[in-house]
Amino acid sequence: MLQWMILPLKRYADFSGRSRRREFFGFFALNTVVTGALLGPIWTWLVGNAAALKAAGLSPRLAGTIADPSPLVLGLGLLGGLWAIATLIPTVSLSVRRLHDRAMSGWWYLAFVLLALAITFADVPLGGFILAVAYLAVMSLPGTRGDNRYGADPRLGERHTADSNVLAFEAAARS
């Protein structure tokens, strides 16, 4: 499973071809765990301070001293930010390849991003959650069987390439 998790990092900026669901959700799981581990402490610090402010009637003067984040928390936050920047391109390219596997243009990813921004700025209740579920649902659907305009079926792998070579050789022999 680890090979599927790190494959998008090896295919860093490869926007062509197709990717399997296993690759998408393996990288999704890796990204979730790493992001949670790196940014969890800073979120805990933020939530703790927000709770202290709320308990004090949202007045920092009444809340007393708000704890400064420790150097460890700041360091993990910095690493989390670097991780997010480093995985931005592989995340986009993997999503595009996953859409290609569904025989959809990669421009659909841009449509999802723009819709997410529109929902965010329009402040639609639960809109972001609904869009995230819809996006994951599209990514969960099986890819098209066989070749499509974006490439060979990734589920067939090398066996498919070998079969194609045999079929091409047989067709050449017949003519």
VOBA-1610 file (N, C-alpha, C; in pm, whole numbers, padded with zeros to 5 digits, always signed):
BEGIN
Met+00082-00120+00000Met+00000+00000+00000Met+00087+00126+00000Leu+00203+00119+00064Leu+00290+00235+00070Leu+00333+00281-00069Gln+00353+00186-00161Gln+00393+00224-00296Gln+00287+00311-00363Trp+00159+00284-00335Trp+00051+00365-00392Trp+00046+00502-00326Met+00086+00509-00199Met+00084+00637-00127Met+00189+00734-00180Ile+00305+00682-00217Ile+00414+00770-00260Ile+00425+00783-00411Leu+00348+00704-00485Leu+00353+00713-00632Leu+00323+00854-00684Pro+00225+00928-00628Pro+00203+01065-00677Pro+00324+01156-00656Leu+00405+01129-00555Leu+00525+01210-00535Leu+00629+01178-00642Lys+00632+01054-00688Lys+00723+01016-00796Lys+00677+01073-00930Arg+00546+01086-00945Arg+00488+01143-01068Arg+00453+01289-01043Tyr+00544+01362-00980Tyr+00523+01494-00921Tyr+00435+01588-01005Ala+00473+01618-01125Ala+00399+01714-01208Ala+00352+01649-01337Asp+00317+01522-01331Asp+00271+01449-01448Asp+00118+01462-01458Phe+00073+01548-01548Phe-00070+01574-01563Phe-00132+01488-01673Ser-00052+01403-01736Ser-00105+01320-01843Ser-00123+01177-01793Gly-00205+01103-01864Gly-00228+00965-01826Gly-00343+00951-01727Arg-00344+00835-01663Arg-00455+00801-01574Arg-00401+00747-01442Ser-00481+00760-01337Ser-00443+00706-01206Ser-00560+00627-01148Arg-00526+00522-01077Arg-00625+00436-01014Arg-00680+00498-00887Arg-00794+00446-00845Arg-00852+00489-00716Arg-00757+00457-00603Arg-00689+00345-00611Arg-00596+00303-00506Arg-00486+00407-00487Glu-00435+00461-00596Glu-00332+00565-00589Glu-00390+00692-00527Phe-00510+00730-00571Phe-00571+00853-00519Phe-00597+00843-00369Phe-00662+00737-00326Phe-00698+00728-00185Phe-00580+00691-00096Gly-00479+00623-00151Gly-00355+00600-00076Gly-00285+00732-00045Phe-00275+00817-00147Phe-00212+00948-00126Phe-00299+01036-00038Phe-00430+01025-00053Phe-00523+01100+00032Phe-00502+01061+00179Ala-00487+00931+00206Ala-00465+00885+00344Ala-00330+00935+00397Leu-00225+00923+00315Leu-00092+00971+00356Leu-00097+01121+00386Asn-00158+01196+00297Asn-00167+01341+00314Asn-00245+01377+00441Thr-00352+01305+00469Thr-00433+01330+00588Thr-00354+01302+00715Val-00282+01192+00719Val-00204+01156+00838Val-00091+01255+00862Val-00016+01286+00756Val+00097+01378+00771Val+00048+01518+00809Thr-00054+01566+00742Thr-00108+01698+00773Thr-00163+01703+00916Gly-00233+01598+00956Gly-00286+01593+01093Gly-00176+01592+01197Ala-00071+01516+01171Ala+00040+01508+01266Ala+00116+01640+01276Leu+00133+01707+01162Leu+00209+01832+01163Leu+00126+01953+01208Leu+00001+01957+01167Leu-00081+02074+01199Leu-00175+02052+01318Gly-00185+01929+01365Gly-00270+01902+01482Gly-00235+01986+01604Pro-00107+01995+01640Pro-00072+02077+01757Pro-00108+02225+01743Ile-00091+02280+01625Ile-00123+02423+01608Ile-00274+02444+01613Trp-00351+02347+01558Trp-00497+02357+01567Trp-00543+02345+01713Thr-00479+02256+01787Thr-00512+02242+01929Thr-00484+02372+02003Trp-00372+02435+01973Trp-00338+02562+02035Trp-00442+02669+01999Leu-00481+02676+01871Leu-00579+02775+01828Leu-00715+02753+01893Val-00760+02628+01898Val-00890+02597+01958Val-00887+02627+02107Gly-00776+02595+02174Gly-00764+02624+02317Gly-00772+02773+02345Asn-00705+02853+02265Asn-00711+02998+02282Asn-00848+03054+02248Ala-00911+02999+02147Ala-01046+03045+02111Ala-01143+03015+02225Ala-01128+02898+02288Ala-01215+02862+02400Ala-01192+02957+02518Ala-01066+02992+02543Ala-01036+03085+02652Ala-01096+03222+02624Leu-01089+03268+02500Leu-01148+03397+02464Leu-01300+03394+02477Lys-01360+03285+02433Lys-01506+03274+02441Lys-01552+03271+02586Ala-01479+03197+02669Ala-01514+03189+02811Ala-01503+03325+02878Ala-01416+03410+02826Ala-01396+03542+02884Ala-01482+03648+02814Gly-01579+03604+02735Gly-01665+03700+02667Gly-01596+03765+02548Leu-01506+03695+02483Leu-01433+03741+02365Leu-01348+03864+02390Ser-01315+03890+02512Ser-01229+04002+02543Ser-01092+03950+02586Pro-00988+03974+02506Pro-00855+03925+02544Pro-00809+03982+02678Arg-00854+04103+02711Arg-00816+04165+02838Arg-00867+04082+02956Leu-00988+04027+02942Leu-01047+03948+03050Leu-00997+03805+03050Ala-00945+03759+02937Ala-00902+03619+02927Ala-00772+03593+02998Gly-00704+03697+03039Gly-00574+03677+03101Gly-00471+03657+02993Thr-00363+03596+03030Thr-00255+03575+02935Thr-00289+03456+02845Ile-00289+03482+02716Ile-00310+03373+02621Ile-00174+03308+02599Ala-00173+03179+02607Ala-00047+03105+02596Ala+00012+03122+02456Asp+00139+03151+02452Asp+00210+03155+02324Asp+00240+03012+02283Pro+00238+02986+02152Pro+00271+02851+02109Pro+00418+02819+02139Ser+00442+02696+02173Ser+00580+02654+02201Ser+00659+02650+02071Pro+00790+02650+02081Pro+00872+02638+01958Pro+00842+02509+01882Leu+00808+02402+01954Leu+00774+02276+01889Leu+00647+02292+01804Val+00547+02357+01862Val+00422+02380+01790Val+00446+02467+01667Leu+00523+02573+01684Leu+00555+02659+01570Leu+00635+02584+01464Gly+00730+02502+01507Gly+00810+02423+01413Gly+00725+02325+01335Leu+00633+02257+01406Leu+00544+02163+01337Leu+00451+02238+01241Gly+00406+02356+01283Gly+00322+02437+01194Gly+00397+02477+01068Leu+00523+02514+01084Leu+00606+02549+00970Leu+00626+02428+00878Leu+00654+02313+00936Leu+00669+02190+00855Leu+00538+02155+00785Gly+00426+02175+00854Gly+00296+02150+00792Gly+00272+02240+00673Gly+00310+02367+00686Gly+00297+02459+00573Gly+00386+02420+00457Leu+00508+02377+00487Leu+00600+02332+00382Leu+00547+02205+00314Trp+00489+02114+00394Trp+00429+01992+00339Trp+00316+02029+00243Ala+00231+02123+00285Ala+00118+02165+00201Ala+00167+02223+00068Ile+00270+02305+00074Ile+00326+02364-00049Ile+00389+02255-00136Ala+00463+02164-00073Ala+00533+02058-00149Ala+00436+01961-00214Thr+00320+01939-00154Thr+00225+01841-00209Thr+00115+01905-00293Leu+00119+02035-00312Leu+00015+02101-00390Leu+00015+02051-00535Ile+00128+02053-00600Ile+00134+02011-00741Ile+00103+01861-00755Pro+00160+01771-00672Pro+00121+01631-00687Pro-00027+01607-00661Thr-00087+01683-00571Thr-00230+01667-00543Thr-00313+01707-00664Val-00279+01819-00725Val-00353+01863-00844Val-00331+01766-00959Ser-00207+01725-00983Ser-00181+01635-01096Ser-00247+01500-01075Leu-00248+01450-00952Leu-00316+01323-00923Leu-00466+01335-00947Ser-00525+01446-00905Ser-00668+01467-00927Ser-00700+01473-01076Val-00615+01540-01153Val-00636+01547-01297Val-00626+01408-01359Arg-00525+01330-01319Arg-00511+01194-01374Arg-00629+01106-01333Arg-00679+01127-01212Arg-00796+01049-01165Arg-00919+01084-01250Leu-00936+01213-01279Leu-01046+01253-01368Leu-01027+01195-01507His-00903+01191-01555His-00874+01128-01684His-00917+00982-01683Asp-00898+00913-01572Asp-00938+00773-01563Asp-01089+00759-01579Arg-01163+00862-01543Arg-01309+00864-01559Arg-01348+00917-01697Ala-01248+00942-01783Ala-01269+00998-01917Ala-01324+01140-01908Met-01284+01212-01804Met-01324+01352-01786Met-01200+01440-01803Ser-01222+01560-01853Ser-01112+01654-01870Ser-01059+01697-01734Gly-00931+01728-01730Gly-00871+01778-01607Gly-00924+01915-01568Trp-00988+01984-01661Trp-01045+02116-01632Trp-01160+02105-01531Trp-01216+01986-01514Trp-01319+01967-01412Trp-01263+01995-01273Tyr-01134+01969-01254Tyr-01073+02000-01124Tyr-01079+02150-01097Leu-01050+02229-01200Leu-01059+02374-01185Leu-01202+02415-01152Ala-01299+02348-01214Ala-01440+02378-01184Ala-01470+02351-01036Phe-01419+02240-00982Phe-01438+02209-00840Phe-01375+02318-00753Val-01255+02362-00788Val-01185+02464-00708Val-01262+02596-00713Leu-01304+02637-00832Leu-01377+02763-00843Leu-01511+02757-00771Leu-01579+02644-00779Leu-01704+02627-00707Leu-01681+02632-00556Ala-01571+02573-00510Ala-01538+02577-00367Ala-01514+02721-00322Leu-01443+02798-00403Leu-01421+02939-00370Leu-01551+03018-00368Ala-01637+02992-00466Ala-01766+03062-00471Ala-01850+03029-00348Ile-01853+02902-00310Ile-01929+02861-00192Ile-01872+02924-00067Thr-01739+02931-00059Thr-01674+02991+00058Thr-01711+03138+00072Phe-01702+03213-00038Phe-01730+03356-00032Phe-01879+03385-00019Ala-01964+03294-00066Ala-02109+03313-00053Ala-02158+03269+00085Asp-02072+03203+00161Asp-02105+03157+00295Asp-02228+03066+00296Val-02228+02969+00206Val-02337+02872+00196Val-02322+02769+00308Pro-02424+02755+00394Pro-02414+02658+00503Pro-02394+02516+00449Leu-02296+02448+00501Leu-02260+02311+00463Leu-02222+02296+00316Gly-02207+02406+00244Gly-02173+02399+00102Gly-02039+02336+00077Gly-01940+02374+00156Gly-01807+02316+00141Gly-01806+02166+00169Phe-01879+02126+00271Phe-01888+01984+00305Phe-01955+01905+00192Ile-02065+01959+00141Ile-02137+01892+00032Ile-02048+01882-00092Leu-01976+01988-00123Leu-01887+01986-00239Leu-01773+01885-00219Ala-01719+01878-00097Ala-01611+01782-00069Ala-01662+01639-00086Val-01783+01612-00039Val-01841+01478-00055Val-01863+01448-00203Ala-01912+01546-00279Ala-01933+01526-00423Ala-01801+01499-00494Tyr-01697+01574-00458Tyr-01564+01555-00518Tyr-01512+01414-00488Leu-01522+01373-00362Leu-01475+01238-00326Leu-01560+01131-00393Ala-01689+01158-00413Ala-01775+01062-00482Ala-01730+01044-00627Val-01697+01155-00694Val-01648+01146-00832Val-01517+01069-00836Met-01429+01096-00741Met-01300+01028-00737Met-01315+00879-00701Ser-01426+00843-00637Ser-01450+00704-00596Ser-01507+00619-00708Leu-01564+00681-00809Leu-01624+00605-00917Leu-01516+00530-00996Pro-01549+00411-01044Pro-01448+00337-01121Pro-01414+00408-01252Gly-01293+00387-01297Gly-01250+00445-01423Gly-01310+00371-01540Thr-01294+00428-01658Thr-01344+00362-01778Thr-01261+00236-01804Arg-01327+00134-01853Arg-01257+00009-01883Arg-01184+00023-02016Gly-01065-00031-02019Gly-00986-00025-02142Gly-00927+00112-02166Asp-00874+00130-02284Asp-00811+00258-02319Asp-00917+00367-02335Asn-00879+00488-02303Asn-00961+00604-02337Asn-00869+00709-02396Arg-00920+00827-02425Arg-00838+00927-02493Arg-00722+00977-02409Tyr-00718+00942-02280Tyr-00610+00987-02191Tyr-00503+00880-02168Gly-00526+00761-02219Gly-00423+00658-02206Gly-00480+00520-02178Ala-00388+00429-02149Ala-00425+00290-02123Ala-00487+00276-01985Asp-00565+00172-01969Asp-00630+00144-01841Asp-00523+00110-01738Pro-00510+00188-01630Pro-00404+00162-01532Pro-00424+00033-01454Arg-00546-00020-01452Arg-00570-00145-01380Arg-00509-00264-01453Leu-00493-00250-01583Leu-00438-00361-01661Leu-00287-00363-01660Gly-00225-00248-01636Gly-00081-00238-01619Gly-00002-00293-01735Glu+00109-00359-01701Glu+00200-00412-01802Glu+00139-00525-01881Arg+00049-00600-01817Arg-00015-00711-01886Arg-00091-00658-02008His-00157-00541-01992His-00230-00478-02102His-00134-00439-02214Thr-00021-00383-02179Thr+00079-00343-02278Thr+00130-00465-02353Ala+00155-00572-02281Ala+00202-00695-02345Ala+00095-00749-02439Asp-00033-00751-02394Asp-00141-00799-02479Asp-00155-00712-02603Ser-00141-00581-02587Ser-00150-00490-02702Ser-00039-00518-02801Asn+00082-00545-02750Asn+00194-00576-02840Asn+00169-00706-02916Val+00114-00806-02848Val+00083-00934-02914Val-00023-00912-03021Leu-00129-00836-02987Leu-00234-00810-03085Leu-00180-00732-03205Ala-00095-00636-03181Ala-00036-00558-03290Ala+00052-00647-03378Phe+00128-00739-03314Phe+00215-00830-03387Phe+00130-00925-03473Glu+00019-00979-03414Glu-00067-01069-03488Glu-00133-00998-03606Ala-00175-00873-03585Ala-00238-00796-03693Ala-00137-00770-03804Ala-00012-00741-03769Ala+00091-00716-03869Ala+00123-00844-03946Ala+00118-00958-03875Ala+00148-01085-03940Ala+00040-01124-04040Arg-00086-01088-04009Arg-00197-01121-04099Arg-00195-01037-04226Ser-00141-00917-04221Ser-00146-00831-04339Ser-00028-00848-04430
//
